[in-house]
Amino acid sequence: MKSTQVVVSKNDPINYSGDLLVCLITVNEKEDLKGVNLLQPLLNKVKTLEEFKGKKGELLQLYPSFGNDIVRLKCKRLLFIGLGKINELEDADHLRELLRETGGLIAQQCKKNHTENVCISLQQYAGLKRESVAECLTEGVLLGNYNFSKYKKDDPDKNPYPALKTLVFVKSSKTAAVKKSIERAVNCSFSVNDARDMANEPGNGWTPSHFARYAKRLAKNYSLKCRVLNKKEMVEIGMGGLVAVNKGSKEPPKLIVLEYKPEVKADTILLVGKGLTFDSGGISLKPAAGMMDMKYDMCGGAAVLAAMETVAREKPQVGVVAIIPSTDNLSGSDALKPGDVITHYGGITSEIENTDAEGRLILADSLAYGIEKYKPSCIVDLATLTGAVIIALGHHYTGILSNSDPLVKQLTDAGSACGEPLWRLPLGKEYSKQIESRIADIKNTGGRHAGSITAAAYLQKFVGDVPWAHLDIAGTAWDFTEKSYIPKGPSGIGVRTLIEFIRSWKNNLSKK
């Protein structure tokens, strides 16, 4: 998918001679169809036939090459896509999401027709500038064009779709601004699709070593600083959580640290992503049904690592450090047992009640290590941490828990802007009391009640006063709300939220 080229042209859409010309159609209060001025006579004719009413998501594909006396077009296919009455949308974020979903519909149509080249007539809608429209449509097309077929043999009876080669935006008066927005969308979309690729790999195809190699390659390609801690180093510095979770595994753990520094002195954002490459539950074994999905337990680590490529490309004026603690969680002969006590990085002891509550163990070490080493201005961690968040929020919202209201506001705004909504859950001493242990400083579960919150309360023990937010993506990392640009399986959730958060960074976190 990284081979898709996105270009901008000042030409009239009527002169486009490629595979598919797309025109987006709105509906006004009088139910009139509105689109490209040059095509208005054709739209008026279409309306009289009552086969296309411009409703949201409605499609009508025409073939100008077969003859059209109303408007002479050179394209092989003409696609009208309805946006509906956009003046009824609540705000700009809803319009952005509508445009992404429209881009996804375009990608689906391209797959259906094996279209390799597509052109979109660029318009301005409800105050949203052309550059923003182009950005959202580009994201929708590139994300909707995603496909993972690495392990599938080509079917000789089917003609495989080679993927979209060229996406053209025409009739742009602000070419420079549009190109810049498209570049942002391309960077972001490619990062999301990279995260999806990582998550789609099977447990034997994506291990801690794969995480490490990927990070080293990014560092080499973009002059980032990379350090990978091995098991011996973890033991020496006291990372008891990550070492303990790995005890049942043949594959050694890795702690991957990838660092971007701007040329001038700046704040530092610390990103921590759970990189559990397969989670059997350990001794506290998960049920067999659905266990194969536990290869997705590394989606937080994938999101953080993939976002770093866009950070490296765009070079924001804020430092970003990504930490991915990575292992699998198996039930080998030396595996961590319920009742064991471990010592985390920094000295906090923890009683293990359930070895399937392992994500917080590896994140806790990483948070404590990252704060000590990098003195960040804030911390954001992403993890497929609890099934409880799915019970609370389903597959439509990512749960966010935090010790900082301003940080929540920045992340929630970023998620809203890119169609990855967040919903805040509470924290407090009542929940922290649930993880008090009789024999250690804390224990790794707080019972069935408020499971997502007590998991976050565990992490909170390791962040002190540093502004911190925890994103529980267990419900959205896969089986996310069905959308035209979100595939079945891993969604790549969190990548775009992190990138938008970094792009719009404001250090106002001293306020509670």
N, C-alpha and C positions, 0 to 999 in steps of 0.2 A: 504493500500500500504506500510505501514511501516513494514509489516511483511516480505517483500522480503529480502532474504539474498544474499549478494554478496561476493563470495569467489574467491581465486586465487589458481591455481594448476600448478605444473610443469609437469603434465602428458601430453602425446601426445594426440592430439584431436582424433586420430584413436581409442583410448581406451575408449572414453566417451560413456556411455551406457544409457544416459538419453533420454528425449523426443525429443530434438532438438539440433543439432549441426549447428552452423552458421559459414560460411567462407566468408570473404569479398574479392571480386575479383576486381583487377585493370586491366587496358588495357594499353599496351605499344604502342610505335609508329608503330609497325608492326601489331597492332590489336590482338596480342596474349593475352590470358587470363592468369593472374598470381594470385596465391593464396598460399595456404599451399602446401609445397613441396610434402608431402605425398599424396596429392590429385591431383597433377599435371596430372598424367595419365588420371584420370577421367575428369578433365577439358579439356584436349586435345580431348577426345572423345566427350564431350558435344559440343565443338566448331565445330566438323565435322557435327553435326546434325543441326547447325545453329538455335537452339532454345533459345540460351542465348548468348548475345554478351558483357555482362559486363558493359552495359551502366549505368549511374547513376540512382539508384533506381530500377533497373531491378531485378526481383526475379525469382529463379528457385528452387522448392522444390522437392527433390528426396526421395525415400524410400529404403534405403539400406537393410532393413530386408526382402524385397521381392526378394533379390538376386542381386549380383553384382560381376562379375568375375574380375573386374579391381582392385578395392580396397576393402578390407574387413573391414567394419565398424560395430560398435556395437550400434550406435545410432538408434533411431526409425525413425527419419527424418533428412535429410541433407538439409540445406538451403544455396544456393549461393545468395549473394547480390552484385550487381554491384556498384562500386565506380566511374567507368569511368576512364578517363585519368587525374589522380590527379596532374600530372606535369603541367597541364594547369591552375590550380587554382592560383588565384592572390597572396595569402599569407596564413600564418598559420591559421589566424582566419577563412578564408573560409574553410580550411580543417577541423578545429574543428567543424564548423557548419555542414559540410557534414557528419561527424561522428555522431553528435547528431541526425541528420535527419535519418541516417541509424539505429541508436538505436531505433528511433521511429518506423521505419518500422519493426524491429524485434518485438517490443511490439505489433504492429498491427497483425503480423502473429501469435503471441502467443495467442492473443484474438480469432483470427479466428479458430485456431485449438484447443483451450482450453489447451494450453501447460502450464504446471506448472513449468517445469525445462528446462533451456536453457543454452547452453554452447557456448562461442564465442572463436574462435581461435585467439589469440592476435598476431598482427603483428606490424611492424614499417612502417610508411609511410612518404615519402618525408621529412625526417629529424625530423618529430614529434615523440618524444620518446614514447615507449610503455606505460609508465605511463600516458602520456597525452592522448594517444589513448583510454586507458581504462577509463579514467575519462570522456571523452566526450561520449563514447558509453554507459557508466553507466547512465549518465544524460539522454541521449536520451531514453534508455529503461525505466527507472523509471518514467520519465515525460510522456512518451508515454503510459505507463501502467495505467495512472490515470483514475479513474472513480468515478462519484458521483451518487450514487443510493440510498441514505439514505431514500428518500421519495417514492421509487418505491416498489410496492409489487411484490414478486417473481412470475413469470409466471410458473404455474405447467406444462405447455406444453414445456417449454424450460429448458435446463440444464444450470444453471447459471455458468459463468466463475469465478472460485474462486480467480483469480489473480495469478500473477507470484510468485512462492515460492522461487526459487533459480536461481541465475544468476552466472555462473562459467566462469572465464577466464582461459584458459589453455595455456601451453607452454610459461611460463614467466620466463626469466632468472634473472630478477630483481624484485623478489617477494616483498621485503620490500618497494621499491619505488612505485610499482604498488598498493600495499595495501594502502599506504598513500594517493595516488591520488584517489583511489576508495572511501576511507573514506570521502574525501572532496566532491566528487560527491554525495555520499549518503546523507550527511548532507544537502547540497544545494538543492538536489531534494526533500527531505522530507519537507524542509521549503517551497519550491514553492508549493508543493501539499497541504500543510496546508493553505497557502494563498488562493489557489483555493477553498478549502473546505469552508473557511470563506465567500468568495464571492458568492459561490453557494447557501449558506443558504438564505432563504427568509427573507424579512424585519422583519417578526415576529419571525424568528428563529435566527437572529443575531442582537442584539441591543447594545447600549453602555454598558449595564451590562454584556453582553457576552464578549465584548472586555476586560472589567475589570477583569472578572473571568479568562479568558485565560492568561492575563498578570500575575495575581497573581499565577496561577499554574506554569507558567514558572519560576517565581521568586523562588517559593518553591523548584522546581525540580533542579534548577541550581544555587541556592544561589545568585540570582540577587537581587537588591534593587528595590522595587516597591512602588509607591505611586499613589493613585487614588483620585483626587480632585472631590468633589461633588458640586452640584449647589450652596449651601450656601457658600462654600469656594470661589467659582468663583465670586460670587457677592461681597464678602468681599474684595477680592484683585483686583477687577475691570476688570474682563475678559468680557467686554461688548459685544464682538463679539460672543463668544460661547453662552453666556446667551441669547442674542437677537435671534439668529437663533433657539434656543430651545423653544422660548416663545409659539409657536403654538402646542407644543407636550405634550402629557401626560407622556411620558418616560423622566426622567431627564437626563441631559447631564453628561458625564464623561470626565475628562482629565486624561489620563493614562500615567504615567511616569515609564519607565523601564530602569534601569541603570546597566551597566557592567563596573567594574573598574579592570584594571590589577593590579598585586601585586606591580609593580614598578610605580613610577610617570610617566605619559605619557600624550600625547595629548588627546583631547576629540573630537569625532565626534558627532554632534547632528543630529539625524534623526527625521523628523517630517512627519507624514502621515495623510492625510485627512480621517477621520473615519465617513463619513456621511452615516448612515446605511439605510436611504431611503430619496430620494429627490423628493418631489412633486413640488418643485419650490416655495412653500409657497403661499403667496397672489398672486405673479406673477406666476400663475399656469402654469405648463408645459402642452403641448398637451397630450391627452390620449395615442395616438399612441407612443409606445416605452417607456412609463413611467415605465412599469414593470422592465425594465433594470436598473432603478435607484436604485435598491438594490445593484448594483455594485459600487455605489458612495463611497464606503468605501475601495476600492482596494488599495489606497495609505496607509491607516492605516494597512490593512492586510499585505501588503508587508513589512512594517517597523517592525511590530510585529513578523511576521514569520521569518524574517532575524535574529532577536535577539536570536532565539533558536540556530542557527548555530554559532553565535557569542559566546554564552554561552558554546557551546560544544568545540569550537576551541581555545577559550581564546587568542585572538590576543593581541599584545603588544601596543594596543591603546584603550583608553576608548571609550565606545559607550553609548549614551543616546538616547532612543527612546521616543518620545512624540506623543500620538494619541489623538487629540481632537475629541470627538465622540458625535453625536446627530443625530436626523433625522430633516427634514425640512418640517413641515406641516402647514396647514392654519387654525389653531384653532382660537378660539374667541380672544385670547390675542396675536395673531401672529404679528411678525414684519411687518411693513407696508412701502410701498414706500413713501419716504419723511421723515421718521424718522431719527433721528440723534443718533448715539451711540458713546460711549467712549471706546476705546480699552485699553487693559493692557498697562500701561505706559503713557496714557493720550492723545493719538492721537484721534481726533474726525472724524467721518465718516458719510456722508450723504448717505442714502440708496436710490438708484434709482431703484433697481430691487432686489427683495428678492430671486430670483433664482441665484444671484451671491453671494451665501452664503459661498462657500468653502474658499474664501479668508478671510472672516470674522473670521472663526474659526482658520485658519492657522496663521493669523496675531497675535492673542493673544498668540498662542503657540510659535511662533518665538520669540516674545518679552520676554515672560516668560522664555523660554529656554536659551536665551542669558544672561539674568540677573542672573539666578540661577546657570548655569553650565559653563559660560565663555568658550564656545567651540572654538576649533581651526578652525572649519568650520561647515557649516550647509548644509544639503541636505534635501529638502522637496519633497514629492511625492504626487500628487493629480490628480484625474480625474476632472480637474478644468474647462476646457472650450471645448465647441463644436467647437470653432474656430480652435483649433489645428488639428481637423480632416479635416476641410476644407483645411488647409495649408499642412498637411503631410499625410493625409489618415490614414490608419491603419498599416503603415509599420515602422514609426519612432516615437520615443518619442521626444517631444519638450523639449529642455533644454535652460534655460535662467539664466544668472549668472552675478555677478560682479567680477569674478575672472577667468582669462584665464587659469592659471595652474589647477584650480579645474575642469574646463570644460574638459581640456585635460585628467586628471586622470579618470573622469567619462566616457568620450567618449571612452577611451581605454578599460575600464572595460566592457562597453556595447558591444563593438566590439568583445572582447574576448569571451563573452558568448552568442552572437547571439541576443542581445537586442539593436539594433542601436539607437543612439541619433543624433538629428540634432539641431544645435544651431540657435536660433532666437535672434534678437538684442534687446537691451534695450537702453534707453537714455532719455534726458530731453524732447525730442519731444513727446515721449509716456507718460512720467510722467505728462506732461501738460494736457493730455486728461482726467486725473482723478482729476484735480483741481476742488474744489467745491466753490460755491459762499458763502455758509453759514457755512461750516465746513472745517477742514484741508484737507480732501480728500473726494471723493465720490467713491462708490463701482463699478461703471462701467465707461468705457471710450468711449461708443458708439460701433457701429458694427465693425468699422475698427480696425484691429490689436487687436482683442479681447483677444487672448492668451497673447500678449505682455503687454497690459494694465493691465491684471490680475496679471501678474508677477510684473509689476511696482508698483502695490498696495502692494504686499508683500515686495518689496524692501524698502519701507518706514520704515520697522520694523527691518531691519537687520543691518543698519549702515555700518560700515567698515568691519564687519566680513565676510570672504570669504563664499559665499552662492551660491547655485545652486538650481533652481526650475525645477523639472521634471514634465511636464504636460503629464500624461499617459492616457488622455481621449480616445485617438485613439488606444491605444495598450493594455489597461487593459482587454478588451474583443474585439472579432473580429480581433485579431492580425493576421498578415500575416499567411496564412494557411501553417502549417508545420506538419510533421508526429508526432511530439512530443508535439504539442500544441493542446489541445482539443477545441471544440466549446464552447463558453461561456468564462468565465474568464481564462486568460492566466497565472496569477501569475507573470506578468511583474514587473520588478524592483527588485525582491528578489535577483536574481543571480547577477545583476549589483551591488547592494549594497554590497553583500558578497565579490565579486571580488574586489571592491573598497577598502573595509576594509582590505582584505588580502594583498593588494599591496600598502597600505597607505604610502605616502611620504609627509612630511610637507615642501613643497616648495611653499606654497601659499602666501608668502610675496611678490612674484613677481606678477605684474599685467598681 
